[in-house]
Amino acid sequence: MFVTLLSRHHLFSGLALAFSLTLSALLLVRLPIPWLGVLGPLTLAMLLGMLAGHCCRDRFSQRAEPGLQAARHYLLRAGIILYGLRISLDDLASAGWSALLVDAVVVLTILLTAAWAGVRWFRLDRSTALLIGAGSAICGAAAVLATAPTLRARHQAVPVAIATVVLFGSAAMLLYPWLFTQPWVQTLFEGSAQHFGQLVGATTHEVAQVTAIAATLPADGAHTAVVTKLMRVMLLVPVLLVLSRLFQDTLEEHGGRQSLTIPWFALIFMLLPLINSLELIPGPVLAWLHHLDQLLLGMAMAALGFATRFKTIRAAGWRPLALGALLFILLLATGGLMTLATETLGLS
């Protein structure tokens, strides 16, 4: 009985720490400080967790570890599931087949390039390369967090991958509003804010970053950017299923267990847009669930940051950032070419 109570106390300590760090991040991003808004609450929660991890004593870290582990495992999956409530079937239909086609080609190109170039050119291990690829190709930090368990990636690889998302996603936030004002870009896209919005949604890392860029575009371009991005988020599910199958094959080759690891949380995630479209959840409850989703993901990020040390990121060296830079350039090139192709073929 005493052992059970002690275990629950330790679980509470870690969860309370993750909650406090996430709440601090949510409050800090509301301050009128530009660079905090660029980071966003999830990344800021991870950074606060890293800071706390370096400042806390080992004895406290050991006491909090059970709760932090629960946040990294269970709260992460719950947050990914609730993320699906941000998407509706109407959102998917409004962007049309062209947005889905552009998204699919972009995601496939980036993941294949990350897997090949990350290992062959930059000498990264395959899981780290694919984490960087998933963050660049799909939905930033959320994709990194969702993909890590499927790849059985080391905890140290996750913040390295997220660092590339923050850096190059922030670069996109500065680049795209400037590009939209350039005469040659207007000529290239025939003055269509909708087509440029499709490019933004298909190539920017984070949903929050897309929203920030969309605020600088006309209404039709802003809506297309966000919906295209949400369709891209939906591709997380098939990507996780494929990666799960591929990595299971690798385990079998080395005598590992034979059963297929299926990311059930991703399958539930896929069902939620249907529930959202049927309007089964009242508006106030849905808004509350969106806040809960952000809180759960933030707690997972804070717990992940707490277990991370700066020396780990330094030890990773220049290679992850170089891969992130290559993927950022390829995102812009592939997304631009595909958007122009669908425009020329009249698919949009």
C-alpha positions as a Python dict, from the first residue, in 0.01 Angstrom:
ca = {
    (1, 'M'): (0, 0, 0),
    (2, 'F'): (277, 241, 92),
    (3, 'V'): (467, 158, -228),
    (4, 'T'): (155, 227, -437),
    (5, 'L'): (99, 565, -271),
    (6, 'L'): (465, 653, -317),
    (7, 'S'): (449, 560, -685),
    (8, 'R'): (140, 775, -735),
    (9, 'H'): (313, 1064, -557),
    (10, 'H'): (607, 1037, -795),
    (11, 'L'): (368, 1020, -1090),
    (12, 'F'): (195, 1336, -967),
    (13, 'S'): (528, 1517, -923),
    (14, 'G'): (628, 1464, -1285),
    (15, 'L'): (286, 1548, -1427),
    (16, 'A'): (264, 1862, -1211),
    (17, 'L'): (605, 1972, -1336),
    (18, 'A'): (507, 1918, -1701),
    (19, 'F'): (178, 2101, -1644),
    (20, 'S'): (354, 2400, -1483),
    (21, 'L'): (608, 2427, -1764),
    (22, 'T'): (334, 2408, -2029),
    (23, 'L'): (120, 2667, -1853),
    (24, 'S'): (423, 2897, -1838),
    (25, 'A'): (479, 2850, -2210),
    (26, 'L'): (115, 2927, -2291),
    (27, 'L'): (134, 3247, -2087),
    (28, 'L'): (472, 3355, -2227),
    (29, 'V'): (359, 3333, -2592),
    (30, 'R'): (89, 3588, -2514),
    (31, 'L'): (351, 3849, -2430),
    (32, 'P'): (427, 4107, -2703),
    (33, 'I'): (767, 3956, -2775),
    (34, 'P'): (801, 3863, -3147),
    (35, 'W'): (1047, 3576, -3113),
    (36, 'L'): (827, 3400, -2858),
    (37, 'G'): (537, 3404, -3101),
    (38, 'V'): (760, 3256, -3370),
    (39, 'L'): (857, 2966, -3143),
    (40, 'G'): (498, 2882, -3050),
    (41, 'P'): (379, 2722, -2724),
    (42, 'L'): (484, 2364, -2801),
    (43, 'T'): (844, 2444, -2883),
    (44, 'L'): (865, 2692, -2596),
    (45, 'A'): (735, 2422, -2357),
    (46, 'M'): (1016, 2195, -2475),
    (47, 'L'): (1276, 2468, -2424),
    (48, 'L'): (1146, 2542, -2074),
    (49, 'G'): (1163, 2169, -2002),
    (50, 'M'): (1526, 2160, -2118),
    (51, 'L'): (1607, 2456, -1893),
    (52, 'A'): (1436, 2291, -1596),
    (53, 'G'): (1616, 1965, -1662),
    (54, 'H'): (1952, 2139, -1642),
    (55, 'C'): (1861, 2333, -1327),
    (56, 'C'): (1693, 2061, -1118),
    (57, 'R'): (1889, 1831, -892),
    (58, 'D'): (1925, 1464, -976),
    (59, 'R'): (1716, 1362, -675),
    (60, 'F'): (1417, 1566, -794),
    (61, 'S'): (1463, 1443, -1151),
    (62, 'Q'): (1446, 1083, -1034),
    (63, 'R'): (1132, 1151, -830),
    (64, 'A'): (961, 1323, -1124),
    (65, 'E'): (1065, 1072, -1391),
    (66, 'P'): (758, 838, -1366),
    (67, 'G'): (519, 1127, -1431),
    (68, 'L'): (738, 1269, -1706),
    (69, 'Q'): (752, 929, -1873),
    (70, 'A'): (372, 909, -1858),
    (71, 'A'): (352, 1251, -2025),
    (72, 'R'): (593, 1147, -2300),
    (73, 'H'): (399, 828, -2370),
    (74, 'Y'): (28, 855, -2284),
    (75, 'L'): (-35, 1230, -2299),
    (76, 'L'): (145, 1249, -2632),
    (77, 'R'): (-86, 994, -2792),
    (78, 'A'): (-394, 1157, -2642),
    (79, 'G'): (-283, 1494, -2781),
    (80, 'I'): (-226, 1351, -3129),
    (81, 'I'): (-573, 1194, -3125),
    (82, 'L'): (-744, 1519, -3022),
    (83, 'Y'): (-552, 1702, -3294),
    (84, 'G'): (-786, 1536, -3543),
    (85, 'L'): (-1076, 1749, -3414),
    (86, 'R'): (-918, 2050, -3582),
    (87, 'I'): (-1008, 1907, -3924),
    (88, 'S'): (-1347, 1855, -4089),
    (89, 'L'): (-1451, 1678, -4409),
    (90, 'D'): (-1569, 2014, -4547),
    (91, 'D'): (-1217, 2147, -4498),
    (92, 'L'): (-1076, 1858, -4697),
    (93, 'A'): (-1333, 1893, -4976),
    (94, 'S'): (-1295, 2270, -5012),
    (95, 'A'): (-929, 2248, -5113),
    (96, 'G'): (-1001, 1997, -5388),
    (97, 'W'): (-798, 1711, -5527),
    (98, 'S'): (-517, 1940, -5636),
    (99, 'A'): (-421, 2023, -5277),
    (100, 'L'): (-418, 1654, -5185),
    (101, 'L'): (-208, 1571, -5489),
    (102, 'V'): (45, 1845, -5411),
    (103, 'D'): (58, 1738, -5045),
    (104, 'A'): (108, 1371, -5130),
    (105, 'V'): (393, 1440, -5374),
    (106, 'V'): (561, 1680, -5129),
    (107, 'V'): (537, 1436, -4837),
    (108, 'L'): (664, 1141, -5042),
    (109, 'T'): (952, 1341, -5193),
    (110, 'I'): (1070, 1482, -4861),
    (111, 'L'): (1052, 1150, -4675),
    (112, 'L'): (1239, 960, -4947),
    (113, 'T'): (1503, 1232, -4970),
    (114, 'A'): (1545, 1240, -4592),
    (115, 'A'): (1585, 863, -4576),
    (116, 'W'): (1836, 851, -4860),
    (117, 'A'): (2035, 1174, -4823),
    (118, 'G'): (2025, 1169, -4443),
    (119, 'V'): (2199, 832, -4434),
    (120, 'R'): (2415, 846, -4749),
    (121, 'W'): (2522, 1213, -4753),
    (122, 'F'): (2501, 1328, -4393),
    (123, 'R'): (2580, 996, -4218),
    (124, 'L'): (2283, 1016, -3981),
    (125, 'D'): (2116, 707, -3842),
    (126, 'R'): (1798, 619, -4026),
    (127, 'S'): (1554, 701, -3746),
    (128, 'T'): (1701, 1050, -3693),
    (129, 'A'): (1693, 1120, -4066),
    (130, 'L'): (1329, 1008, -4089),
    (131, 'L'): (1231, 1214, -3784),
    (132, 'I'): (1371, 1524, -3953),
    (133, 'G'): (1194, 1419, -4272),
    (134, 'A'): (861, 1368, -4095),
    (135, 'G'): (881, 1706, -3923),
    (136, 'S'): (961, 1879, -4252),
    (137, 'A'): (716, 1680, -4465),
    (138, 'I'): (402, 1664, -4252),
    (139, 'C'): (332, 1882, -3949),
    (140, 'G'): (646, 1984, -3767),
    (141, 'A'): (694, 1901, -3400),
    (142, 'A'): (367, 1706, -3377),
    (143, 'A'): (482, 1474, -3659),
    (144, 'V'): (820, 1426, -3492),
    (145, 'L'): (653, 1333, -3164),
    (146, 'A'): (406, 1097, -3334),
    (147, 'T'): (671, 929, -3550),
    (148, 'A'): (935, 873, -3281),
    (149, 'P'): (760, 576, -3112),
    (150, 'T'): (696, 409, -3449),
    (151, 'L'): (1064, 443, -3545),
    (152, 'R'): (1176, 342, -3193),
    (153, 'A'): (1395, 652, -3206),
    (154, 'R'): (1620, 755, -2919),
    (155, 'H'): (1483, 1035, -2699),
    (156, 'Q'): (1790, 1242, -2786),
    (157, 'A'): (1702, 1239, -3156),
    (158, 'V'): (1363, 1407, -3105),
    (159, 'P'): (1476, 1757, -2992),
    (160, 'V'): (1738, 1757, -3267),
    (161, 'A'): (1464, 1697, -3525),
    (162, 'I'): (1239, 1959, -3366),
    (163, 'A'): (1523, 2212, -3376),
    (164, 'T'): (1528, 2186, -3756),
    (165, 'V'): (1151, 2240, -3766),
    (166, 'V'): (1177, 2554, -3555),
    (167, 'L'): (1466, 2697, -3754),
    (168, 'F'): (1341, 2640, -4107),
    (169, 'G'): (972, 2685, -4024),
    (170, 'S'): (1063, 3026, -3885),
    (171, 'A'): (1257, 3097, -4203),
    (172, 'A'): (943, 3015, -4404),
    (173, 'M'): (742, 3262, -4193),
    (174, 'L'): (980, 3536, -4299),
    (175, 'L'): (1027, 3422, -4659),
    (176, 'Y'): (673, 3359, -4784),
    (177, 'P'): (513, 3697, -4701),
    (178, 'W'): (804, 3865, -4878),
    (179, 'L'): (776, 3633, -5179),
    (180, 'F'): (406, 3711, -5216),
    (181, 'T'): (488, 4080, -5269),
    (182, 'Q'): (737, 4015, -5548),
    (183, 'P'): (618, 4094, -5903),
    (184, 'W'): (780, 3785, -6054),
    (185, 'V'): (599, 3561, -5805),
    (186, 'Q'): (268, 3733, -5886),
    (187, 'T'): (336, 3671, -6253),
    (188, 'L'): (433, 3309, -6191),
    (189, 'F'): (109, 3236, -6004),
    (190, 'E'): (-98, 3463, -6230),
    (191, 'G'): (-181, 3688, -5936),
    (192, 'S'): (-373, 3409, -5762),
    (193, 'A'): (-356, 3428, -5384),
    (194, 'Q'): (-530, 3089, -5374),
    (195, 'H'): (-249, 2918, -5563),
    (196, 'F'): (15, 3086, -5347),
    (197, 'G'): (-180, 2980, -5037),
    (198, 'Q'): (-169, 2622, -5160),
    (199, 'L'): (209, 2651, -5185),
    (200, 'V'): (227, 2784, -4829),
    (201, 'G'): (9, 2506, -4688),
    (202, 'A'): (195, 2232, -4875),
    (203, 'T'): (546, 2339, -4774),
    (204, 'T'): (546, 2515, -4434),
    (205, 'H'): (638, 2300, -4136),
    (206, 'E'): (394, 2381, -3850),
    (207, 'V'): (18, 2451, -3856),
    (208, 'A'): (83, 2759, -3639),
    (209, 'Q'): (344, 2883, -3886),
    (210, 'V'): (99, 2840, -4174),
    (211, 'T'): (-161, 3038, -3978),
    (212, 'A'): (88, 3318, -3920),
    (213, 'I'): (175, 3336, -4291),
    (214, 'A'): (-193, 3313, -4389),
    (215, 'A'): (-262, 3628, -4188),
    (216, 'T'): (-55, 3821, -4443),
    (217, 'L'): (-250, 3687, -4745),
    (218, 'P'): (-592, 3777, -4890),
    (219, 'A'): (-886, 3579, -4750),
    (220, 'D'): (-903, 3317, -5027),
    (221, 'G'): (-529, 3253, -5008),
    (222, 'A'): (-538, 3232, -4629),
    (223, 'H'): (-818, 2976, -4629),
    (224, 'T'): (-650, 2762, -4895),
    (225, 'A'): (-321, 2769, -4705),
    (226, 'V'): (-475, 2644, -4381),
    (227, 'V'): (-692, 2376, -4544),
    (228, 'T'): (-404, 2248, -4757),
    (229, 'K'): (-195, 2222, -4443),
    (230, 'L'): (-468, 2032, -4258),
    (231, 'M'): (-494, 1787, -4547),
    (232, 'R'): (-120, 1740, -4518),
    (233, 'V'): (-161, 1667, -4147),
    (234, 'M'): (-405, 1389, -4237),
    (235, 'L'): (-127, 1216, -4430),
    (236, 'L'): (41, 1149, -4096),
    (237, 'V'): (-174, 838, -4054),
    (238, 'P'): (-73, 649, -4372),
    (239, 'V'): (289, 755, -4317),
    (240, 'L'): (288, 607, -3965),
    (241, 'L'): (132, 284, -4091),
    (242, 'V'): (391, 245, -4366),
    (243, 'L'): (682, 326, -4134),
    (244, 'S'): (545, 83, -3876),
    (245, 'R'): (541, -194, -4137),
    (246, 'L'): (891, -111, -4267),
    (247, 'F'): (1051, -100, -3924),
    (248, 'Q'): (877, -422, -3821),
    (249, 'D'): (1039, -591, -4119),
    (250, 'T'): (1376, -467, -3998),
    (251, 'L'): (1317, -621, -3653),
    (252, 'E'): (1218, -953, -3808),
    (253, 'E'): (1541, -958, -4012),
    (254, 'H'): (1734, -930, -3687),
    (255, 'G'): (1531, -1192, -3504),
    (256, 'G'): (1294, -951, -3335),
    (257, 'R'): (933, -1016, -3247),
    (258, 'Q'): (702, -1099, -3534),
    (259, 'S'): (387, -904, -3454),
    (260, 'L'): (318, -582, -3642),
    (261, 'T'): (323, -267, -3431),
    (262, 'I'): (17, -63, -3533),
    (263, 'P'): (-10, 299, -3414),
    (264, 'W'): (-370, 268, -3292),
    (265, 'F'): (-375, 630, -3179),
    (266, 'A'): (-318, 734, -3541),
    (267, 'L'): (-618, 529, -3656),
    (268, 'I'): (-839, 697, -3396),
    (269, 'F'): (-698, 1031, -3510),
    (270, 'M'): (-824, 954, -3861),
    (271, 'L'): (-1181, 903, -3737),
    (272, 'L'): (-1211, 1234, -3555),
    (273, 'P'): (-1255, 1457, -3866),
    (274, 'L'): (-1570, 1252, -3940),
    (275, 'I'): (-1697, 1308, -3586),
    (276, 'N'): (-1611, 1676, -3620),
    (277, 'S'): (-1801, 1701, -3949),
    (278, 'L'): (-2113, 1538, -3804),
    (279, 'E'): (-2114, 1816, -3540),
    (280, 'L'): (-2171, 1565, -3263),
    (281, 'I'): (-1967, 1778, -3023),
    (282, 'P'): (-2112, 2112, -2906),
    (283, 'G'): (-1913, 2421, -2998),
    (284, 'P'): (-1804, 2516, -2644),
    (285, 'V'): (-1696, 2158, -2574),
    (286, 'L'): (-1502, 2146, -2901),
    (287, 'A'): (-1321, 2470, -2814),
    (288, 'W'): (-1236, 2323, -2472),
    (289, 'L'): (-1099, 2008, -2638),
    (290, 'H'): (-877, 2220, -2862),
    (291, 'H'): (-728, 2382, -2553),
    (292, 'L'): (-690, 2041, -2390),
    (293, 'D'): (-514, 1911, -2700),
    (294, 'Q'): (-262, 2195, -2686),
    (295, 'L'): (-210, 2136, -2315),
    (296, 'L'): (-148, 1762, -2357),
    (297, 'L'): (96, 1810, -2644),
    (298, 'G'): (269, 2086, -2448),
    (299, 'M'): (310, 1859, -2144),
    (300, 'A'): (460, 1588, -2367),
    (301, 'M'): (701, 1842, -2515),
    (302, 'A'): (799, 1974, -2170),
    (303, 'A'): (863, 1619, -2047),
    (304, 'L'): (1071, 1547, -2355),
    (305, 'G'): (1273, 1864, -2305),
    (306, 'F'): (1336, 1780, -1939),
    (307, 'A'): (1509, 1456, -2044),
    (308, 'T'): (1722, 1636, -2303),
    (309, 'R'): (2064, 1787, -2242),
    (310, 'F'): (2222, 2062, -2451),
    (311, 'K'): (2534, 1852, -2491),
    (312, 'T'): (2322, 1599, -2679),
    (313, 'I'): (2219, 1857, -2938),
    (314, 'R'): (2576, 1988, -2964),
    (315, 'A'): (2699, 1635, -3012),
    (316, 'A'): (2463, 1595, -3308),
    (317, 'G'): (2673, 1848, -3497),
    (318, 'W'): (2595, 2023, -3823),
    (319, 'R'): (2455, 1725, -4011),
    (320, 'P'): (2090, 1742, -3891),
    (321, 'L'): (2072, 2113, -3970),
    (322, 'A'): (2227, 2053, -4312),
    (323, 'L'): (1963, 1789, -4384),
    (324, 'G'): (1691, 2028, -4263),
    (325, 'A'): (1823, 2298, -4496),
    (326, 'L'): (1825, 2059, -4793),
    (327, 'L'): (1468, 1953, -4718),
    (328, 'F'): (1356, 2316, -4682),
    (329, 'I'): (1492, 2399, -5029),
    (330, 'L'): (1333, 2085, -5170),
    (331, 'L'): (999, 2173, -5006),
    (332, 'L'): (992, 2508, -5181),
    (333, 'A'): (1099, 2362, -5516),
    (334, 'T'): (867, 2059, -5514),
    (335, 'G'): (569, 2251, -5376),
    (336, 'G'): (617, 2532, -5627),
    (337, 'L'): (649, 2300, -5925),
    (338, 'M'): (349, 2089, -5823),
    (339, 'T'): (132, 2396, -5760),
    (340, 'L'): (221, 2536, -6101),
    (341, 'A'): (157, 2196, -6262),
    (342, 'T'): (-193, 2166, -6114),
    (343, 'E'): (-263, 2526, -6213),
    (344, 'T'): (-151, 2458, -6573),
    (345, 'L'): (-352, 2137, -6596),
    (346, 'G'): (-659, 2306, -6454),
    (347, 'L'): (-682, 2072, -6152),
    (348, 'S'): (-718, 2351, -5898),
}
